[in-house]
Amino acid sequence: MSDSAKVGEIVALLQERADRGDSIVETVKAVGDVVGVDVR
């Protein structure tokens, strides 16, 4: 996946989670999954 595709996916993910009212911790973990970073 290209960097720009990752950025687009992360932005969409952030918007979706903000709409649902997810906690910042859950959001960071989800973004970590997309980028391939293990966030504890």
PyMOL Python script that loads the backbone (N, CA, C, O; Angstrom):
from pymol import cmd

cmd.read_pdbstr("""\
ATOM      1  N   MET A   1       0.856  -1.198   0.000  1.00  0.00           N
ATOM      2  CA  MET A   1       0.000   0.000   0.000  1.00  0.00           C
ATOM      3  C   MET A   1       0.888   1.243   0.000  1.00  0.00           C
ATOM      4  O   MET A   1       1.852   1.337   0.760  1.00  0.00           O
ATOM      5  N   SER A   2       0.543   2.191  -0.867  1.00  0.00           N
ATOM      6  CA  SER A   2       1.348   3.408  -0.927  1.00  0.00           C
ATOM      7  C   SER A   2       1.088   4.277   0.293  1.00  0.00           C
ATOM      8  O   SER A   2       0.077   4.122   0.978  1.00  0.00           O
ATOM      9  N   ASP A   3       2.010   5.191   0.554  1.00  0.00           N
ATOM     10  CA  ASP A   3       1.865   6.083   1.713  1.00  0.00           C
ATOM     11  C   ASP A   3       0.584   6.911   1.628  1.00  0.00           C
ATOM     12  O   ASP A   3      -0.117   7.086   2.624  1.00  0.00           O
ATOM     13  N   SER A   4       0.287   7.419   0.435  1.00  0.00           N
ATOM     14  CA  SER A   4      -0.904   8.253   0.300  1.00  0.00           C
ATOM     15  C   SER A   4      -2.174   7.436   0.543  1.00  0.00           C
ATOM     16  O   SER A   4      -3.152   7.951   1.084  1.00  0.00           O
ATOM     17  N   ALA A   5      -2.156   6.172   0.146  1.00  0.00           N
ATOM     18  CA  ALA A   5      -3.310   5.304   0.404  1.00  0.00           C
ATOM     19  C   ALA A   5      -3.464   5.077   1.903  1.00  0.00           C
ATOM     20  O   ALA A   5      -4.576   5.069   2.430  1.00  0.00           O
ATOM     21  N   LYS A   6      -2.334   4.894   2.582  1.00  0.00           N
ATOM     22  CA  LYS A   6      -2.377   4.723   4.038  1.00  0.00           C
ATOM     23  C   LYS A   6      -2.947   5.966   4.716  1.00  0.00           C
ATOM     24  O   LYS A   6      -3.791   5.867   5.607  1.00  0.00           O
ATOM     25  N   VAL A   7      -2.479   7.133   4.284  1.00  0.00           N
ATOM     26  CA  VAL A   7      -2.957   8.386   4.870  1.00  0.00           C
ATOM     27  C   VAL A   7      -4.462   8.514   4.667  1.00  0.00           C
ATOM     28  O   VAL A   7      -5.187   8.879   5.592  1.00  0.00           O
ATOM     29  N   GLY A   8      -4.926   8.218   3.474  1.00  0.00           N
ATOM     30  CA  GLY A   8      -6.351   8.290   3.185  1.00  0.00           C
ATOM     31  C   GLY A   8      -7.143   7.354   4.075  1.00  0.00           C
ATOM     32  O   GLY A   8      -8.207   7.713   4.579  1.00  0.00           O
ATOM     33  N   GLU A   9      -6.620   6.153   4.266  1.00  0.00           N
ATOM     34  CA  GLU A   9      -7.303   5.165   5.098  1.00  0.00           C
ATOM     35  C   GLU A   9      -7.332   5.618   6.557  1.00  0.00           C
ATOM     36  O   GLU A   9      -8.336   5.448   7.249  1.00  0.00           O
ATOM     37  N   ILE A  10      -6.223   6.196   7.016  1.00  0.00           N
ATOM     38  CA  ILE A  10      -6.147   6.675   8.405  1.00  0.00           C
ATOM     39  C   ILE A  10      -7.137   7.817   8.624  1.00  0.00           C
ATOM     40  O   ILE A  10      -7.839   7.850   9.635  1.00  0.00           O
ATOM     41  N   VAL A  11      -7.190   8.747   7.681  1.00  0.00           N
ATOM     42  CA  VAL A  11      -8.118   9.879   7.811  1.00  0.00           C
ATOM     43  C   VAL A  11      -9.562   9.375   7.873  1.00  0.00           C
ATOM     44  O   VAL A  11     -10.348   9.833   8.703  1.00  0.00           O
ATOM     45  N   ALA A  12      -9.905   8.435   6.997  1.00  0.00           N
ATOM     46  CA  ALA A  12     -11.259   7.870   6.982  1.00  0.00           C
ATOM     47  C   ALA A  12     -11.550   7.181   8.308  1.00  0.00           C
ATOM     48  O   ALA A  12     -12.646   7.296   8.856  1.00  0.00           O
ATOM     49  N   LEU A  13     -10.551   6.463   8.814  1.00  0.00           N
ATOM     50  CA  LEU A  13     -10.687   5.748  10.080  1.00  0.00           C
ATOM     51  C   LEU A  13     -10.904   6.716  11.238  1.00  0.00           C
ATOM     52  O   LEU A  13     -11.757   6.490  12.095  1.00  0.00           O
ATOM     53  N   LEU A  14     -10.130   7.787  11.254  1.00  0.00           N
ATOM     54  CA  LEU A  14     -10.269   8.786  12.322  1.00  0.00           C
ATOM     55  C   LEU A  14     -11.660   9.418  12.299  1.00  0.00           C
ATOM     56  O   LEU A  14     -12.285   9.595  13.345  1.00  0.00           O
ATOM     57  N   GLN A  15     -12.136   9.754  11.111  1.00  0.00           N
ATOM     58  CA  GLN A  15     -13.458  10.372  10.988  1.00  0.00           C
ATOM     59  C   GLN A  15     -14.547   9.409  11.455  1.00  0.00           C
ATOM     60  O   GLN A  15     -15.467   9.799  12.174  1.00  0.00           O
ATOM     61  N   GLU A  16     -14.432   8.166  11.044  1.00  0.00           N
ATOM     62  CA  GLU A  16     -15.415   7.149  11.409  1.00  0.00           C
ATOM     63  C   GLU A  16     -15.459   6.962  12.922  1.00  0.00           C
ATOM     64  O   GLU A  16     -16.534   6.887  13.517  1.00  0.00           O
ATOM     65  N   ARG A  17     -14.279   6.886  13.537  1.00  0.00           N
ATOM     66  CA  ARG A  17     -14.219   6.674  14.981  1.00  0.00           C
ATOM     67  C   ARG A  17     -14.673   7.912  15.752  1.00  0.00           C
ATOM     68  O   ARG A  17     -15.290   7.795  16.811  1.00  0.00           O
ATOM     69  N   ALA A  18     -14.374   9.073  15.234  1.00  0.00           N
ATOM     70  CA  ALA A  18     -14.846  10.303  15.883  1.00  0.00           C
ATOM     71  C   ALA A  18     -16.376  10.348  15.856  1.00  0.00           C
ATOM     72  O   ALA A  18     -17.013  10.746  16.832  1.00  0.00           O
ATOM     73  N   ASP A  19     -16.953   9.938  14.729  1.00  0.00           N
ATOM     74  CA  ASP A  19     -18.411   9.909  14.602  1.00  0.00           C
ATOM     75  C   ASP A  19     -19.027   8.949  15.618  1.00  0.00           C
ATOM     76  O   ASP A  19     -20.096   9.219  16.167  1.00  0.00           O
ATOM     77  N   ARG A  20     -18.347   7.827  15.865  1.00  0.00           N
ATOM     78  CA  ARG A  20     -18.861   6.837  16.812  1.00  0.00           C
ATOM     79  C   ARG A  20     -18.548   7.219  18.251  1.00  0.00           C
ATOM     80  O   ARG A  20     -19.128   6.671  19.189  1.00  0.00           O
ATOM     81  N   GLY A  21     -17.623   8.164  18.419  1.00  0.00           N
ATOM     82  CA  GLY A  21     -17.260   8.606  19.766  1.00  0.00           C
ATOM     83  C   GLY A  21     -16.300   7.656  20.463  1.00  0.00           C
ATOM     84  O   GLY A  21     -16.297   7.564  21.691  1.00  0.00           O
ATOM     85  N   ASP A  22     -15.483   6.947  19.685  1.00  0.00           N
ATOM     86  CA  ASP A  22     -14.495   6.031  20.267  1.00  0.00           C
ATOM     87  C   ASP A  22     -13.447   6.799  21.063  1.00  0.00           C
ATOM     88  O   ASP A  22     -13.188   7.973  20.800  1.00  0.00           O
ATOM     89  N   SER A  23     -12.854   6.129  22.031  1.00  0.00           N
ATOM     90  CA  SER A  23     -11.805   6.754  22.826  1.00  0.00           C
ATOM     91  C   SER A  23     -10.546   6.940  21.985  1.00  0.00           C
ATOM     92  O   SER A  23     -10.342   6.239  20.994  1.00  0.00           O
ATOM     93  N   ILE A  24      -9.719   7.873  22.381  1.00  0.00           N
ATOM     94  CA  ILE A  24      -8.472   8.163  21.662  1.00  0.00           C
ATOM     95  C   ILE A  24      -7.549   6.947  21.678  1.00  0.00           C
ATOM     96  O   ILE A  24      -6.822   6.707  20.714  1.00  0.00           O
ATOM     97  N   VAL A  25      -7.575   6.183  22.762  1.00  0.00           N
ATOM     98  CA  VAL A  25      -6.716   4.997  22.872  1.00  0.00           C
ATOM     99  C   VAL A  25      -7.089   3.979  21.801  1.00  0.00           C
ATOM    100  O   VAL A  25      -6.219   3.445  21.113  1.00  0.00           O
ATOM    101  N   GLU A  26      -8.383   3.715  21.663  1.00  0.00           N
ATOM    102  CA  GLU A  26      -8.841   2.770  20.643  1.00  0.00           C
ATOM    103  C   GLU A  26      -8.494   3.274  19.247  1.00  0.00           C
ATOM    104  O   GLU A  26      -8.105   2.493  18.379  1.00  0.00           O
ATOM    105  N   THR A  27      -8.632   4.555  19.037  1.00  0.00           N
ATOM    106  CA  THR A  27      -8.341   5.149  17.729  1.00  0.00           C
ATOM    107  C   THR A  27      -6.862   5.004  17.389  1.00  0.00           C
ATOM    108  O   THR A  27      -6.515   4.653  16.261  1.00  0.00           O
ATOM    109  N   VAL A  28      -5.997   5.269  18.351  1.00  0.00           N
ATOM    110  CA  VAL A  28      -4.546   5.153  18.124  1.00  0.00           C
ATOM    111  C   VAL A  28      -4.182   3.707  17.792  1.00  0.00           C
ATOM    112  O   VAL A  28      -3.372   3.456  16.900  1.00  0.00           O
ATOM    113  N   LYS A  29      -4.779   2.765  18.507  1.00  0.00           N
ATOM    114  CA  LYS A  29      -4.511   1.345  18.219  1.00  0.00           C
ATOM    115  C   LYS A  29      -4.934   0.997  16.799  1.00  0.00           C
ATOM    116  O   LYS A  29      -4.222   0.289  16.087  1.00  0.00           O
ATOM    117  N   ALA A  30      -6.100   1.499  16.389  1.00  0.00           N
ATOM    118  CA  ALA A  30      -6.610   1.206  15.048  1.00  0.00           C
ATOM    119  C   ALA A  30      -5.690   1.801  13.984  1.00  0.00           C
ATOM    120  O   ALA A  30      -5.407   1.163  12.970  1.00  0.00           O
ATOM    121  N   VAL A  31      -5.229   3.025  14.222  1.00  0.00           N
ATOM    122  CA  VAL A  31      -4.304   3.665  13.274  1.00  0.00           C
ATOM    123  C   VAL A  31      -3.000   2.872  13.227  1.00  0.00           C
ATOM    124  O   VAL A  31      -2.430   2.672  12.154  1.00  0.00           O
ATOM    125  N   GLY A  32      -2.532   2.423  14.382  1.00  0.00           N
ATOM    126  CA  GLY A  32      -1.328   1.591  14.427  1.00  0.00           C
ATOM    127  C   GLY A  32      -1.466   0.340  13.587  1.00  0.00           C
ATOM    128  O   GLY A  32      -0.521  -0.075  12.916  1.00  0.00           O
ATOM    129  N   ASP A  33      -2.654  -0.265  13.624  1.00  0.00           N
ATOM    130  CA  ASP A  33      -2.913  -1.458  12.814  1.00  0.00           C
ATOM    131  C   ASP A  33      -2.780  -1.149  11.330  1.00  0.00           C
ATOM    132  O   ASP A  33      -2.196  -1.929  10.578  1.00  0.00           O
ATOM    133  N   VAL A  34      -3.322  -0.013  10.913  1.00  0.00           N
ATOM    134  CA  VAL A  34      -3.281   0.376   9.505  1.00  0.00           C
ATOM    135  C   VAL A  34      -1.838   0.618   9.061  1.00  0.00           C
ATOM    136  O   VAL A  34      -1.436   0.203   7.974  1.00  0.00           O
ATOM    137  N   VAL A  35      -1.073   1.289   9.905  1.00  0.00           N
ATOM    138  CA  VAL A  35       0.301   1.652   9.529  1.00  0.00           C
ATOM    139  C   VAL A  35       1.243   0.467   9.701  1.00  0.00           C
ATOM    140  O   VAL A  35       2.336   0.450   9.135  1.00  0.00           O
ATOM    141  N   GLY A  36       0.820  -0.520  10.482  1.00  0.00           N
ATOM    142  CA  GLY A  36       1.660  -1.684  10.727  1.00  0.00           C
ATOM    143  C   GLY A  36       2.580  -1.479  11.912  1.00  0.00           C
ATOM    144  O   GLY A  36       3.629  -2.115  12.008  1.00  0.00           O
ATOM    145  N   VAL A  37       2.187  -0.583  12.822  1.00  0.00           N
ATOM    146  CA  VAL A  37       2.972  -0.319  14.025  1.00  0.00           C
ATOM    147  C   VAL A  37       2.244  -0.955  15.200  1.00  0.00           C
ATOM    148  O   VAL A  37       1.029  -0.819  15.336  1.00  0.00           O
ATOM    149  N   ASP A  38       2.988  -1.645  16.039  1.00  0.00           N
ATOM    150  CA  ASP A  38       2.375  -2.285  17.197  1.00  0.00           C
ATOM    151  C   ASP A  38       2.282  -1.273  18.330  1.00  0.00           C
ATOM    152  O   ASP A  38       3.285  -0.959  18.972  1.00  0.00           O
ATOM    153  N   VAL A  39       1.079  -0.765  18.574  1.00  0.00           N
ATOM    154  CA  VAL A  39       0.876   0.241  19.612  1.00  0.00           C
ATOM    155  C   VAL A  39       0.308  -0.443  20.846  1.00  0.00           C
ATOM    156  O   VAL A  39      -0.735  -1.092  20.771  1.00  0.00           O
ATOM    157  N   ARG A  40       0.976  -0.305  21.963  1.00  0.00           N
ATOM    158  CA  ARG A  40       0.510  -0.952  23.204  1.00  0.00           C
ATOM    159  C   ARG A  40      -0.224   0.045  24.058  1.00  0.00           C
ATOM    160  O   ARG A  40      -0.695  -0.300  25.142  1.00  0.00           O
TER     161      ARG A  40
END
""", "prot")
cmd.dss("prot")
cmd.show_as("cartoon", "prot")
cmd.util.cbc("prot")
cmd.orient("prot")
